[in-house]
Amino acid sequence: MTQTPHHTVLFNVAGITMIHLTGEQLKQVYAIVEDTMNGDGLYEGANRETILEAYYSQENPMGDLTWIDLIKKIITEHYIHMII
């Protein structure tokens, strides 16, 4: 069974279309998401969609944030040099 890339699409749209990040900046943000989720090795080898879905659930337990909110939070917390 294949997984529909729901979170991957939303992550890309939020980062590139809504926040106007470059592809390289979005790669930096995703690297932080991946590092966060692989901190304990639980998601080692998982695909992008699985990692994004897990991050979204972990960082947004009430479901009231969007990927725009989460990406802006990552940028702010990690002092990534981007204009938001």
C-alpha positions as CSV (number, residue, x, y, z in Angstrom):
1,M,0.0,0.0,0.0
2,T,1.5,3.4,-1.0
3,Q,1.1,6.4,1.2
4,T,-0.3,9.6,-0.3
5,P,2.2,12.4,0.1
6,H,-0.3,14.7,2.0
7,H,2.2,16.2,4.4
8,T,5.0,16.4,1.8
9,V,2.7,18.4,-0.5
10,L,1.6,20.7,2.4
11,F,5.2,21.2,3.6
12,N,6.3,22.2,0.1
13,V,3.4,24.5,-0.6
14,A,3.8,26.2,2.8
15,G,7.6,26.6,2.4
16,I,7.9,27.6,-1.2
17,T,4.5,29.2,-2.2
18,M,3.4,30.7,1.1
19,I,6.7,31.6,2.9
20,H,8.7,32.1,-0.3
21,L,11.7,30.0,0.7
22,T,14.2,28.8,-1.8
23,G,14.6,25.1,-2.5
24,E,17.9,25.2,-0.5
25,Q,16.2,26.9,2.5
26,L,13.4,24.4,2.5
27,K,16.0,21.6,2.4
28,Q,17.6,23.2,5.6
29,V,14.2,23.2,7.3
30,Y,13.5,19.6,6.3
31,A,17.0,18.5,7.6
32,I,16.0,19.9,11.0
33,V,12.7,18.0,10.9
34,E,14.5,14.8,10.0
35,D,17.2,15.3,12.7
36,T,14.5,16.0,15.2
37,M,12.6,12.8,14.4
38,N,15.7,10.6,14.1
39,G,17.1,11.8,17.4
40,D,16.3,8.5,19.0
41,G,16.6,6.5,15.8
42,L,13.0,5.6,15.7
43,Y,12.5,6.9,12.2
44,E,15.8,5.9,10.7
45,G,15.3,4.9,7.1
46,A,11.7,6.2,7.1
47,N,10.5,8.0,4.0
48,R,9.9,11.8,3.8
49,E,6.1,11.5,4.2
50,T,6.3,9.4,7.3
51,I,8.8,11.7,8.9
52,L,6.8,14.8,8.1
53,E,3.6,13.2,9.4
54,A,5.3,12.2,12.6
55,Y,6.8,15.6,13.1
56,Y,3.5,17.3,12.4
57,S,1.8,15.1,15.0
58,Q,4.5,15.5,17.6
59,E,4.9,19.3,17.3
60,N,1.2,20.0,16.8
61,P,-0.7,17.7,19.2
62,M,-3.8,19.9,19.3
63,G,-3.9,20.1,15.5
64,D,-4.3,23.9,15.5
65,L,-1.1,24.8,13.6
66,T,-0.4,24.6,9.9
67,W,2.8,23.8,8.2
68,I,3.3,27.5,7.7
69,D,3.3,27.9,11.5
70,L,5.6,25.0,12.0
71,I,8.1,26.1,9.4
72,K,8.2,29.6,10.8
73,K,8.8,28.1,14.3
74,I,11.7,26.1,13.0
75,I,13.2,29.1,11.2
76,T,13.0,31.2,14.4
77,E,14.2,28.5,16.8
78,H,17.2,27.5,14.6
79,Y,18.1,31.1,13.5
80,I,18.1,30.1,9.9
81,H,18.9,33.2,7.9
82,M,15.7,33.6,5.9
83,I,13.2,36.3,5.4
84,I,9.8,35.3,6.7
